Amino acid sequence: VNGLVYECNGSLDELADCVARACIVLQERNVPFNVLIADCGRRVFLFPQCFAEKQALGQVDQGILDTQVNP
């Protein structure tokens, strides 16, 4: 999965609960992620960070790590 988009069709509380559950699952599985909130909170993007996972497994070229940039 490259990313998930959650959109509010009802209450913002329901959207927040849904996104929170997804974040909790990722945290429990030790998957780093980023959250981007847009449209006054009515749209939320959730991006699992595969770069951090590959870095932890030693699958990233040293040249990329030397740039100290996390894509």
PDB file of N, H, CA, C and O in Angstrom:
ATOM      1  N   VAL A   1       0.848  -1.177   0.000  1.00  0.00           N
ATOM      2  CA  VAL A   1       0.000   0.000   0.000  1.00  0.00           C
ATOM      3  C   VAL A   1       0.890   1.235   0.000  1.00  0.00           C
ATOM      4  O   VAL A   1       1.769   1.363   0.852  1.00  0.00           O
ATOM      5  N   ASN A   2       0.672   2.145  -0.945  1.00  0.00           N
ATOM      6  H   ASN A   2      -0.042   2.041  -1.637  1.00  0.00           H
ATOM      7  CA  ASN A   2       1.417   3.395  -0.986  1.00  0.00           C
ATOM      8  C   ASN A   2       0.849   4.427  -0.030  1.00  0.00           C
ATOM      9  O   ASN A   2       1.593   5.238   0.521  1.00  0.00           O
ATOM     10  N   GLY A   3      -0.445   4.406   0.170  1.00  0.00           N
ATOM     11  H   GLY A   3      -1.049   3.747  -0.278  1.00  0.00           H
ATOM     12  CA  GLY A   3      -1.077   5.362   1.068  1.00  0.00           C
ATOM     13  C   GLY A   3      -2.573   5.153   1.103  1.00  0.00           C
ATOM     14  O   GLY A   3      -3.148   4.499   0.234  1.00  0.00           O
ATOM     15  N   LEU A   4      -3.192   5.717   2.119  1.00  0.00           N
ATOM     16  H   LEU A   4      -2.725   6.248   2.826  1.00  0.00           H
ATOM     17  CA  LEU A   4      -4.642   5.635   2.276  1.00  0.00           C
ATOM     18  C   LEU A   4      -5.194   7.047   2.386  1.00  0.00           C
ATOM     19  O   LEU A   4      -4.551   7.930   2.955  1.00  0.00           O
ATOM     20  N   VAL A   5      -6.382   7.257   1.842  1.00  0.00           N
ATOM     21  H   VAL A   5      -6.904   6.540   1.380  1.00  0.00           H
ATOM     22  CA  VAL A   5      -7.058   8.545   1.950  1.00  0.00           C
ATOM     23  C   VAL A   5      -8.387   8.318   2.652  1.00  0.00           C
ATOM     24  O   VAL A   5      -9.190   7.485   2.231  1.00  0.00           O
ATOM     25  N   TYR A   6      -8.610   9.059   3.714  1.00  0.00           N
ATOM     26  H   TYR A   6      -7.959   9.737   4.056  1.00  0.00           H
ATOM     27  CA  TYR A   6      -9.871   9.017   4.444  1.00  0.00           C
ATOM     28  C   TYR A   6     -10.583  10.340   4.205  1.00  0.00           C
ATOM     29  O   TYR A   6      -9.985  11.406   4.355  1.00  0.00           O
ATOM     30  N   GLU A   7     -11.858  10.277   3.835  1.00  0.00           N
ATOM     31  H   GLU A   7     -12.344   9.411   3.714  1.00  0.00           H
ATOM     32  CA  GLU A   7     -12.640  11.490   3.616  1.00  0.00           C
ATOM     33  C   GLU A   7     -13.864  11.480   4.511  1.00  0.00           C
ATOM     34  O   GLU A   7     -14.460  10.433   4.765  1.00  0.00           O
ATOM     35  N   CYS A   8     -14.225  12.647   4.979  1.00  0.00           N
ATOM     36  H   CYS A   8     -13.742  13.497   4.773  1.00  0.00           H
ATOM     37  CA  CYS A   8     -15.347  12.789   5.900  1.00  0.00           C
ATOM     38  C   CYS A   8     -16.653  12.915   5.123  1.00  0.00           C
ATOM     39  O   CYS A   8     -16.830  13.849   4.342  1.00  0.00           O
ATOM     40  N   ASN A   9     -17.565  11.969   5.342  1.00  0.00           N
ATOM     41  H   ASN A   9     -17.421  11.210   5.976  1.00  0.00           H
ATOM     42  CA  ASN A   9     -18.904  12.056   4.772  1.00  0.00           C
ATOM     43  C   ASN A   9     -19.946  12.269   5.856  1.00  0.00           C
ATOM     44  O   ASN A   9     -21.137  12.399   5.576  1.00  0.00           O
ATOM     45  N   GLY A  10     -19.486  12.303   7.082  1.00  0.00           N
ATOM     46  H   GLY A  10     -18.518  12.197   7.310  1.00  0.00           H
ATOM     47  CA  GLY A  10     -20.392  12.468   8.214  1.00  0.00           C
ATOM     48  C   GLY A  10     -19.735  13.377   9.228  1.00  0.00           C
ATOM     49  O   GLY A  10     -19.403  14.525   8.934  1.00  0.00           O
ATOM     50  N   SER A  11     -19.552  12.852  10.421  1.00  0.00           N
ATOM     51  H   SER A  11     -19.822  11.920  10.661  1.00  0.00           H
ATOM     52  CA  SER A  11     -18.963  13.668  11.478  1.00  0.00           C
ATOM     53  C   SER A  11     -17.441  13.525  11.478  1.00  0.00           C
ATOM     54  O   SER A  11     -16.896  12.485  11.109  1.00  0.00           O
ATOM     55  N   LEU A  12     -16.787  14.574  11.892  1.00  0.00           N
ATOM     56  H   LEU A  12     -17.229  15.419  12.192  1.00  0.00           H
ATOM     57  CA  LEU A  12     -15.329  14.549  12.005  1.00  0.00           C
ATOM     58  C   LEU A  12     -14.874  13.569  13.080  1.00  0.00           C
ATOM     59  O   LEU A  12     -13.783  13.008  12.987  1.00  0.00           O
ATOM     60  N   ASP A  13     -15.699  13.360  14.095  1.00  0.00           N
ATOM     61  H   ASP A  13     -16.586  13.815  14.171  1.00  0.00           H
ATOM     62  CA  ASP A  13     -15.369  12.393  15.145  1.00  0.00           C
ATOM     63  C   ASP A  13     -15.263  10.981  14.580  1.00  0.00           C
ATOM     64  O   ASP A  13     -14.367  10.228  14.962  1.00  0.00           O
ATOM     65  N   GLU A  14     -16.168  10.614  13.673  1.00  0.00           N
ATOM     66  H   GLU A  14     -16.896  11.226  13.363  1.00  0.00           H
ATOM     67  CA  GLU A  14     -16.115   9.291  13.047  1.00  0.00           C
ATOM     68  C   GLU A  14     -14.858   9.140  12.206  1.00  0.00           C
ATOM     69  O   GLU A  14     -14.215   8.091  12.222  1.00  0.00           O
ATOM     70  N   LEU A  15     -14.509  10.188  11.471  1.00  0.00           N
ATOM     71  H   LEU A  15     -15.031  11.041  11.458  1.00  0.00           H
ATOM     72  CA  LEU A  15     -13.286  10.169  10.670  1.00  0.00           C
ATOM     73  C   LEU A  15     -12.068  10.010  11.566  1.00  0.00           C
ATOM     74  O   LEU A  15     -11.181   9.208  11.276  1.00  0.00           O
ATOM     75  N   ALA A  16     -12.022  10.768  12.651  1.00  0.00           N
ATOM     76  H   ALA A  16     -12.743  11.419  12.887  1.00  0.00           H
ATOM     77  CA  ALA A  16     -10.897  10.699  13.577  1.00  0.00           C
ATOM     78  C   ALA A  16     -10.775   9.306  14.187  1.00  0.00           C
ATOM     79  O   ALA A  16      -9.665   8.791  14.326  1.00  0.00           O
ATOM     80  N   ASP A  17     -11.891   8.692  14.553  1.00  0.00           N
ATOM     81  H   ASP A  17     -12.793   9.110  14.440  1.00  0.00           H
ATOM     82  CA  ASP A  17     -11.865   7.335  15.117  1.00  0.00           C
ATOM     83  C   ASP A  17     -11.325   6.322  14.119  1.00  0.00           C
ATOM     84  O   ASP A  17     -10.535   5.447  14.475  1.00  0.00           O
ATOM     85  N   CYS A  18     -11.749   6.442  12.883  1.00  0.00           N
ATOM     86  H   CYS A  18     -12.390   7.152  12.594  1.00  0.00           H
ATOM     87  CA  CYS A  18     -11.312   5.512  11.845  1.00  0.00           C
ATOM     88  C   CYS A  18      -9.812   5.646  11.591  1.00  0.00           C
ATOM     89  O   CYS A  18      -9.102   4.643  11.521  1.00  0.00           O
ATOM     90  N   VAL A  19      -9.330   6.874  11.452  1.00  0.00           N
ATOM     91  H   VAL A  19      -9.907   7.690  11.509  1.00  0.00           H
ATOM     92  CA  VAL A  19      -7.907   7.106  11.227  1.00  0.00           C
ATOM     93  C   VAL A  19      -7.098   6.648  12.444  1.00  0.00           C
ATOM     94  O   VAL A  19      -6.028   6.058  12.291  1.00  0.00           O
ATOM     95  N   ALA A  20      -7.597   6.914  13.631  1.00  0.00           N
ATOM     96  H   ALA A  20      -8.466   7.394  13.755  1.00  0.00           H
ATOM     97  CA  ALA A  20      -6.896   6.509  14.852  1.00  0.00           C
ATOM     98  C   ALA A  20      -6.744   4.993  14.918  1.00  0.00           C
ATOM     99  O   ALA A  20      -5.685   4.493  15.297  1.00  0.00           O
ATOM    100  N   ARG A  21      -7.787   4.262  14.556  1.00  0.00           N
ATOM    101  H   ARG A  21      -8.648   4.668  14.248  1.00  0.00           H
ATOM    102  CA  ARG A  21      -7.692   2.795  14.562  1.00  0.00           C
ATOM    103  C   ARG A  21      -6.626   2.305  13.590  1.00  0.00           C
ATOM    104  O   ARG A  21      -5.873   1.383  13.904  1.00  0.00           O
ATOM    105  N   ALA A  22      -6.561   2.916  12.414  1.00  0.00           N
ATOM    106  H   ALA A  22      -7.172   3.665  12.158  1.00  0.00           H
ATOM    107  CA  ALA A  22      -5.544   2.524  11.429  1.00  0.00           C
ATOM    108  C   ALA A  22      -4.143   2.833  11.953  1.00  0.00           C
ATOM    109  O   ALA A  22      -3.225   2.031  11.779  1.00  0.00           O
ATOM    110  N   CYS A  23      -3.977   3.990  12.591  1.00  0.00           N
ATOM    111  H   CYS A  23      -4.722   4.641  12.731  1.00  0.00           H
ATOM    112  CA  CYS A  23      -2.674   4.364  13.150  1.00  0.00           C
ATOM    113  C   CYS A  23      -2.255   3.406  14.265  1.00  0.00           C
ATOM    114  O   CYS A  23      -1.082   3.046  14.370  1.00  0.00           O
ATOM    115  N   ILE A  24      -3.195   3.003  15.081  1.00  0.00           N
ATOM    116  H   ILE A  24      -4.148   3.295  14.996  1.00  0.00           H
ATOM    117  CA  ILE A  24      -2.907   2.070  16.176  1.00  0.00           C
ATOM    118  C   ILE A  24      -2.433   0.729  15.617  1.00  0.00           C
ATOM    119  O   ILE A  24      -1.487   0.138  16.138  1.00  0.00           O
ATOM    120  N   VAL A  25      -3.085   0.252  14.564  1.00  0.00           N
ATOM    121  H   VAL A  25      -3.854   0.732  14.141  1.00  0.00           H
ATOM    122  CA  VAL A  25      -2.669  -1.014  13.945  1.00  0.00           C
ATOM    123  C   VAL A  25      -1.240  -0.900  13.423  1.00  0.00           C
ATOM    124  O   VAL A  25      -0.429  -1.804  13.625  1.00  0.00           O
ATOM    125  N   LEU A  26      -0.933   0.208  12.754  1.00  0.00           N
ATOM    126  H   LEU A  26      -1.592   0.942  12.590  1.00  0.00           H
ATOM    127  CA  LEU A  26       0.424   0.396  12.239  1.00  0.00           C
ATOM    128  C   LEU A  26       1.437   0.458  13.380  1.00  0.00           C
ATOM    129  O   LEU A  26       2.517  -0.125  13.284  1.00  0.00           O
ATOM    130  N   GLN A  27       1.095   1.157  14.451  1.00  0.00           N
ATOM    131  H   GLN A  27       0.217   1.631  14.529  1.00  0.00           H
ATOM    132  CA  GLN A  27       1.995   1.239  15.600  1.00  0.00           C
ATOM    133  C   GLN A  27       2.214  -0.134  16.224  1.00  0.00           C
ATOM    134  O   GLN A  27       3.341  -0.479  16.579  1.00  0.00           O
ATOM    135  N   GLU A  28       1.153  -0.917  16.360  1.00  0.00           N
ATOM    136  H   GLU A  28       0.238  -0.636  16.071  1.00  0.00           H
ATOM    137  CA  GLU A  28       1.271  -2.254  16.948  1.00  0.00           C
ATOM    138  C   GLU A  28       2.153  -3.164  16.100  1.00  0.00           C
ATOM    139  O   GLU A  28       2.807  -4.070  16.616  1.00  0.00           O
ATOM    140  N   ARG A  29       2.165  -2.909  14.787  1.00  0.00           N
ATOM    141  H   ARG A  29       1.634  -2.172  14.368  1.00  0.00           H
ATOM    142  CA  ARG A  29       2.987  -3.713  13.877  1.00  0.00           C
ATOM    143  C   ARG A  29       4.365  -3.093  13.650  1.00  0.00           C
ATOM    144  O   ARG A  29       5.155  -3.573  12.837  1.00  0.00           O
ATOM    145  N   ASN A  30       4.631  -2.020  14.385  1.00  0.00           N
ATOM    146  H   ASN A  30       3.989  -1.629  15.045  1.00  0.00           H
ATOM    147  CA  ASN A  30       5.928  -1.344  14.314  1.00  0.00           C
ATOM    148  C   ASN A  30       6.218  -0.792  12.920  1.00  0.00           C
ATOM    149  O   ASN A  30       7.357  -0.845  12.455  1.00  0.00           O
ATOM    150  N   VAL A  31       5.198  -0.265  12.258  1.00  0.00           N
ATOM    151  H   VAL A  31       4.273  -0.222  12.636  1.00  0.00           H
ATOM    152  CA  VAL A  31       5.332   0.320  10.929  1.00  0.00           C
ATOM    153  C   VAL A  31       5.299   1.837  11.075  1.00  0.00           C
ATOM    154  O   VAL A  31       4.284   2.391  11.498  1.00  0.00           O
ATOM    155  N   PRO A  32       6.398   2.522  10.731  1.00  0.00           N
ATOM    156  CA  PRO A  32       6.370   3.985  10.804  1.00  0.00           C
ATOM    157  C   PRO A  32       5.447   4.551   9.714  1.00  0.00           C
ATOM    158  O   PRO A  32       5.284   3.955   8.650  1.00  0.00           O
ATOM    159  N   PHE A  33       4.854   5.700  10.000  1.00  0.00           N
ATOM    160  H   PHE A  33       4.986   6.184  10.865  1.00  0.00           H
ATOM    161  CA  PHE A  33       3.911   6.286   9.049  1.00  0.00           C
ATOM    162  C   PHE A  33       3.861   7.799   9.227  1.00  0.00           C
ATOM    163  O   PHE A  33       4.290   8.340  10.246  1.00  0.00           O
ATOM    164  N   ASN A  34       3.327   8.461   8.213  1.00  0.00           N
ATOM    165  H   ASN A  34       2.978   8.022   7.385  1.00  0.00           H
ATOM    166  CA  ASN A  34       3.077   9.905   8.270  1.00  0.00           C
ATOM    167  C   ASN A  34       1.592  10.137   8.053  1.00  0.00           C
ATOM    168  O   ASN A  34       0.926   9.372   7.355  1.00  0.00           O
ATOM    169  N   VAL A  35       1.085  11.195   8.654  1.00  0.00           N
ATOM    170  H   VAL A  35       1.626  11.816   9.221  1.00  0.00           H
ATOM    171  CA  VAL A  35      -0.311  11.583   8.502  1.00  0.00           C
ATOM    172  C   VAL A  35      -0.346  13.024   8.005  1.00  0.00           C
ATOM    173  O   VAL A  35       0.309  13.903   8.564  1.00  0.00           O
ATOM    174  N   LEU A  36      -1.114  13.249   6.954  1.00  0.00           N
ATOM    175  H   LEU A  36      -1.646  12.534   6.500  1.00  0.00           H
ATOM    176  CA  LEU A  36      -1.303  14.590   6.413  1.00  0.00           C
ATOM    177  C   LEU A  36      -2.782  14.916   6.499  1.00  0.00           C
ATOM    178  O   LEU A  36      -3.617  14.174   5.982  1.00  0.00           O
ATOM    179  N   ILE A  37      -3.106  16.014   7.148  1.00  0.00           N
ATOM    180  H   ILE A  37      -2.427  16.616   7.569  1.00  0.00           H
ATOM    181  CA  ILE A  37      -4.495  16.425   7.326  1.00  0.00           C
ATOM    182  C   ILE A  37      -4.762  17.605   6.409  1.00  0.00           C
ATOM    183  O   ILE A  37      -4.024  18.590   6.423  1.00  0.00           O
ATOM    184  N   ALA A  38      -5.830  17.504   5.603  1.00  0.00           N
ATOM    185  H   ALA A  38      -6.430  16.704   5.592  1.00  0.00           H
ATOM    186  CA  ALA A  38      -6.136  18.544   4.619  1.00  0.00           C
ATOM    187  C   ALA A  38      -7.614  18.921   4.689  1.00  0.00           C
ATOM    188  O   ALA A  38      -8.405  18.278   5.379  1.00  0.00           O
ATOM    189  N   ASP A  39      -7.955  19.952   3.977  1.00  0.00           N
ATOM    190  H   ASP A  39      -7.312  20.474   3.417  1.00  0.00           H
ATOM    191  CA  ASP A  39      -9.353  20.407   3.850  1.00  0.00           C
ATOM    192  C   ASP A  39     -10.028  20.593   5.198  1.00  0.00           C
ATOM    193  O   ASP A  39     -11.133  20.101   5.426  1.00  0.00           O
ATOM    194  N   CYS A  40      -9.358  21.305   6.085  1.00  0.00           N
ATOM    195  H   CYS A  40      -8.460  21.705   5.900  1.00  0.00           H
ATOM    196  CA  CYS A  40      -9.890  21.599   7.422  1.00  0.00           C
ATOM    197  C   CYS A  40     -10.235  20.330   8.198  1.00  0.00           C
ATOM    198  O   CYS A  40     -11.178  20.312   8.990  1.00  0.00           O
ATOM    199  N   GLY A  41      -9.465  19.274   7.963  1.00  0.00           N
ATOM    200  H   GLY A  41      -8.699  19.288   7.320  1.00  0.00           H
ATOM    201  CA  GLY A  41      -9.667  18.031   8.685  1.00  0.00           C
ATOM    202  C   GLY A  41     -10.639  17.075   8.029  1.00  0.00           C
ATOM    203  O   GLY A  41     -10.879  15.992   8.563  1.00  0.00           O
ATOM    204  N   ARG A  42     -11.200  17.434   6.902  1.00  0.00           N
ATOM    205  H   ARG A  42     -11.004  18.314   6.469  1.00  0.00           H
ATOM    206  CA  ARG A  42     -12.181  16.575   6.240  1.00  0.00           C
ATOM    207  C   ARG A  42     -11.550  15.511   5.346  1.00  0.00           C
ATOM    208  O   ARG A  42     -12.235  14.604   4.873  1.00  0.00           O
ATOM    209  N   ARG A  43     -10.240  15.624   5.117  1.00  0.00           N
ATOM    210  H   ARG A  43      -9.683  16.361   5.501  1.00  0.00           H
ATOM    211  CA  ARG A  43      -9.520  14.621   4.330  1.00  0.00           C
ATOM    212  C   ARG A  43      -8.201  14.341   5.031  1.00  0.00           C
ATOM    213  O   ARG A  43      -7.463  15.262   5.378  1.00  0.00           O
ATOM    214  N   VAL A  44      -7.909  13.057   5.236  1.00  0.00           N
ATOM    215  H   VAL A  44      -8.509  12.308   4.953  1.00  0.00           H
ATOM    216  CA  VAL A  44      -6.688  12.649   5.935  1.00  0.00           C
ATOM    217  C   VAL A  44      -5.958  11.626   5.068  1.00  0.00           C
ATOM    218  O   VAL A  44      -6.547  10.645   4.615  1.00  0.00           O
ATOM    219  N   PHE A  45      -4.678  11.867   4.849  1.00  0.00           N
ATOM    220  H   PHE A  45      -4.200  12.664   5.217  1.00  0.00           H
ATOM    221  CA  PHE A  45      -3.821  10.956   4.093  1.00  0.00           C
ATOM    222  C   PHE A  45      -2.919  10.231   5.087  1.00  0.00           C
ATOM    223  O   PHE A  45      -2.311  10.859   5.954  1.00  0.00           O
ATOM    224  N   LEU A  46      -2.835   8.924   4.960  1.00  0.00           N
ATOM    225  H   LEU A  46      -3.329   8.414   4.256  1.00  0.00           H
ATOM    226  CA  LEU A  46      -2.008   8.095   5.839  1.00  0.00           C
ATOM    227  C   LEU A  46      -1.009   7.342   4.963  1.00  0.00           C
ATOM    228  O   LEU A  46      -1.398   6.549   4.105  1.00  0.00           O
ATOM    229  N   PHE A  47       0.286   7.597   5.189  1.00  0.00           N
ATOM    230  H   PHE A  47       0.601   8.241   5.886  1.00  0.00           H
ATOM    231  CA  PHE A  47       1.344   7.017   4.370  1.00  0.00           C
ATOM    232  C   PHE A  47       2.261   6.134   5.212  1.00  0.00           C
ATOM    233  O   PHE A  47       3.033   6.649   6.021  1.00  0.00           O
ATOM    234  N   PRO A  48       2.190   4.817   5.036  1.00  0.00           N
ATOM    235  CA  PRO A  48       3.184   3.960   5.687  1.00  0.00           C
ATOM    236  C   PRO A  48       4.562   4.278   5.107  1.00  0.00           C
ATOM    237  O   PRO A  48       4.687   4.518   3.906  1.00  0.00           O
ATOM    238  N   GLN A  49       5.592   4.281   5.946  1.00  0.00           N
ATOM    239  H   GLN A  49       5.491   4.086   6.921  1.00  0.00           H
ATOM    240  CA  GLN A  49       6.944   4.633   5.509  1.00  0.00           C
ATOM    241  C   GLN A  49       7.750   3.382   5.204  1.00  0.00           C
ATOM    242  O   GLN A  49       8.337   2.781   6.104  1.00  0.00           O
ATOM    243  N   CYS A  50       7.779   2.991   3.947  1.00  0.00           N
ATOM    244  H   CYS A  50       7.302   3.479   3.216  1.00  0.00           H
ATOM    245  CA  CYS A  50       8.537   1.800   3.570  1.00  0.00           C
ATOM    246  C   CYS A  50      10.038   2.082   3.591  1.00  0.00           C
ATOM    247  O   CYS A  50      10.828   1.151   3.748  1.00  0.00           O
ATOM    248  N   PHE A  51      10.454   3.353   3.437  1.00  0.00           N
ATOM    249  H   PHE A  51       9.812   4.109   3.310  1.00  0.00           H
ATOM    250  CA  PHE A  51      11.874   3.677   3.458  1.00  0.00           C
ATOM    251  C   PHE A  51      12.485   3.327   4.810  1.00  0.00           C
ATOM    252  O   PHE A  51      13.564   2.737   4.868  1.00  0.00           O
ATOM    253  N   ALA A  52      11.811   3.680   5.884  1.00  0.00           N
ATOM    254  H   ALA A  52      10.934   4.159   5.836  1.00  0.00           H
ATOM    255  CA  ALA A  52      12.326   3.396   7.225  1.00  0.00           C
ATOM    256  C   ALA A  52      12.427   1.883   7.454  1.00  0.00           C
ATOM    257  O   ALA A  52      13.375   1.406   8.078  1.00  0.00           O
ATOM    258  N   GLU A  53      11.455   1.146   6.951  1.00  0.00           N
ATOM    259  H   GLU A  53      10.685   1.534   6.445  1.00  0.00           H
ATOM    260  CA  GLU A  53      11.479  -0.307   7.099  1.00  0.00           C
ATOM    261  C   GLU A  53      12.658  -0.898   6.324  1.00  0.00           C
ATOM    262  O   GLU A  53      13.379  -1.751   6.842  1.00  0.00           O
ATOM    263  N   LYS A  54      12.851  -0.444   5.086  1.00  0.00           N
ATOM    264  H   LYS A  54      12.266   0.249   4.665  1.00  0.00           H
ATOM    265  CA  LYS A  54      13.974  -0.938   4.284  1.00  0.00           C
ATOM    266  C   LYS A  54      15.306  -0.529   4.902  1.00  0.00           C
ATOM    267  O   LYS A  54      16.277  -1.285   4.854  1.00  0.00           O
ATOM    268  N   GLN A  55      15.350   0.661   5.478  1.00  0.00           N
ATOM    269  H   GLN A  55      14.561   1.275   5.517  1.00  0.00           H
ATOM    270  CA  GLN A  55      16.573   1.124   6.142  1.00  0.00           C
ATOM    271  C   GLN A  55      16.898   0.217   7.333  1.00  0.00           C
ATOM    272  O   GLN A  55      18.053  -0.161   7.530  1.00  0.00           O
ATOM    273  N   ALA A  56      15.899  -0.125   8.110  1.00  0.00           N
ATOM    274  H   ALA A  56      14.961   0.181   7.950  1.00  0.00           H
ATOM    275  CA  ALA A  56      16.113  -0.979   9.278  1.00  0.00           C
ATOM    276  C   ALA A  56      16.570  -2.378   8.876  1.00  0.00           C
ATOM    277  O   ALA A  56      17.300  -3.035   9.617  1.00  0.00           O
ATOM    278  N   LEU A  57      16.139  -2.828   7.705  1.00  0.00           N
ATOM    279  H   LEU A  57      15.546  -2.294   7.103  1.00  0.00           H
ATOM    280  CA  LEU A  57      16.522  -4.159   7.224  1.00  0.00           C
ATOM    281  C   LEU A  57      17.853  -4.144   6.472  1.00  0.00           C
ATOM    282  O   LEU A  57      18.329  -5.189   6.027  1.00  0.00           O
ATOM    283  N   GLY A  58      18.455  -2.955   6.329  1.00  0.00           N
ATOM    284  H   GLY A  58      18.068  -2.106   6.691  1.00  0.00           H
ATOM    285  CA  GLY A  58      19.734  -2.836   5.632  1.00  0.00           C
ATOM    286  C   GLY A  58      19.617  -2.951   4.127  1.00  0.00           C
ATOM    287  O   GLY A  58      20.571  -3.356   3.463  1.00  0.00           O
ATOM    288  N   GLN A  59      18.450  -2.598   3.569  1.00  0.00           N
ATOM    289  H   GLN A  59      17.675  -2.269   4.108  1.00  0.00           H
ATOM    290  CA  GLN A  59      18.201  -2.740   2.141  1.00  0.00           C
ATOM    291  C   GLN A  59      18.360  -1.433   1.373  1.00  0.00           C
ATOM    292  O   GLN A  59      18.004  -1.368   0.196  1.00  0.00           O
ATOM    293  N   VAL A  60      18.890  -0.386   2.016  1.00  0.00           N
ATOM    294  H   VAL A  60      19.179  -0.439   2.972  1.00  0.00           H
ATOM    295  CA  VAL A  60      19.052   0.913   1.362  1.00  0.00           C
ATOM    296  C   VAL A  60      20.534   1.121   1.069  1.00  0.00           C
ATOM    297  O   VAL A  60      21.388   0.900   1.928  1.00  0.00           O
ATOM    298  N   ASP A  61      20.824   1.552  -0.158  1.00  0.00           N
ATOM    299  H   ASP A  61      20.130   1.732  -0.856  1.00  0.00           H
ATOM    300  CA  ASP A  61      22.197   1.804  -0.568  1.00  0.00           C
ATOM    301  C   ASP A  61      22.851   2.856   0.332  1.00  0.00           C
ATOM    302  O   ASP A  61      22.223   3.853   0.689  1.00  0.00           O
ATOM    303  N   GLN A  62      24.105   2.626   0.691  1.00  0.00           N
ATOM    304  H   GLN A  62      24.614   1.816   0.401  1.00  0.00           H
ATOM    305  CA  GLN A  62      24.817   3.539   1.593  1.00  0.00           C
ATOM    306  C   GLN A  62      24.898   4.964   1.025  1.00  0.00           C
ATOM    307  O   GLN A  62      24.887   5.933   1.784  1.00  0.00           O
ATOM    308  N   GLY A  63      24.980   5.090  -0.294  1.00  0.00           N
ATOM    309  H   GLY A  63      24.989   4.303  -0.910  1.00  0.00           H
ATOM    310  CA  GLY A  63      25.020   6.415  -0.913  1.00  0.00           C
ATOM    311  C   GLY A  63      23.783   7.244  -0.612  1.00  0.00           C
ATOM    312  O   GLY A  63      23.863   8.460  -0.432  1.00  0.00           O
ATOM    313  N   ILE A  64      22.644   6.579  -0.559  1.00  0.00           N
ATOM    314  H   ILE A  64      22.579   5.592  -0.704  1.00  0.00           H
ATOM    315  CA  ILE A  64      21.393   7.273  -0.229  1.00  0.00           C
ATOM    316  C   ILE A  64      21.393   7.653   1.255  1.00  0.00           C
ATOM    317  O   ILE A  64      20.979   8.752   1.626  1.00  0.00           O
ATOM    318  N   LEU A  65      21.859   6.741   2.084  1.00  0.00           N
ATOM    319  H   LEU A  65      22.196   5.848   1.783  1.00  0.00           H
ATOM    320  CA  LEU A  65      21.911   7.044   3.529  1.00  0.00           C
ATOM    321  C   LEU A  65      22.862   8.202   3.815  1.00  0.00           C
ATOM    322  O   LEU A  65      22.606   9.001   4.715  1.00  0.00           O
ATOM    323  N   ASP A  66      23.958   8.302   3.061  1.00  0.00           N
ATOM    324  H   ASP A  66      24.167   7.653   2.329  1.00  0.00           H
ATOM    325  CA  ASP A  66      24.928   9.367   3.270  1.00  0.00           C
ATOM    326  C   ASP A  66      24.353  10.755   3.002  1.00  0.00           C
ATOM    327  O   ASP A  66      24.875  11.746   3.513  1.00  0.00           O
ATOM    328  N   THR A  67      23.274  10.843   2.200  1.00  0.00           N
ATOM    329  H   THR A  67      22.849  10.038   1.784  1.00  0.00           H
ATOM    330  CA  THR A  67      22.663  12.147   1.941  1.00  0.00           C
ATOM    331  C   THR A  67      21.880  12.661   3.143  1.00  0.00           C
ATOM    332  O   THR A  67      21.570  13.850   3.224  1.00  0.00           O
ATOM    333  N   GLN A  68      21.561  11.767   4.078  1.00  0.00           N
ATOM    334  H   GLN A  68      21.813  10.801   4.013  1.00  0.00           H
ATOM    335  CA  GLN A  68      20.799  12.089   5.293  1.00  0.00           C
ATOM    336  C   GLN A  68      19.435  12.692   4.971  1.00  0.00           C
ATOM    337  O   GLN A  68      18.912  13.512   5.725  1.00  0.00           O
ATOM    338  N   VAL A  69      18.871  12.274   3.844  1.00  0.00           N
ATOM    339  H   VAL A  69      19.295  11.607   3.232  1.00  0.00           H
ATOM    340  CA  VAL A  69      17.533  12.702   3.430  1.00  0.00           C
ATOM    341  C   VAL A  69      16.624  11.495   3.479  1.00  0.00           C
ATOM    342  O   VAL A  69      16.938  10.450   2.908  1.00  0.00           O
ATOM    343  N   ASN A  70      15.507  11.632   4.152  1.00  0.00           N
ATOM    344  H   ASN A  70      15.252  12.480   4.616  1.00  0.00           H
ATOM    345  CA  ASN A  70      14.524  10.561   4.216  1.00  0.00           C
ATOM    346  C   ASN A  70      13.443  10.840   3.185  1.00  0.00           C
ATOM    347  O   ASN A  70      12.586  11.699   3.389  1.00  0.00           O
ATOM    348  N   PRO A  71      13.486  10.097   2.057  1.00  0.00           N
ATOM    349  CA  PRO A  71      12.491  10.360   1.020  1.00  0.00           C
ATOM    350  C   PRO A  71      11.138   9.899   1.471  1.00  0.00           C
ATOM    351  O   PRO A  71      10.162  10.034   0.733  1.00  0.00           O
TER     352      PRO A  71
END
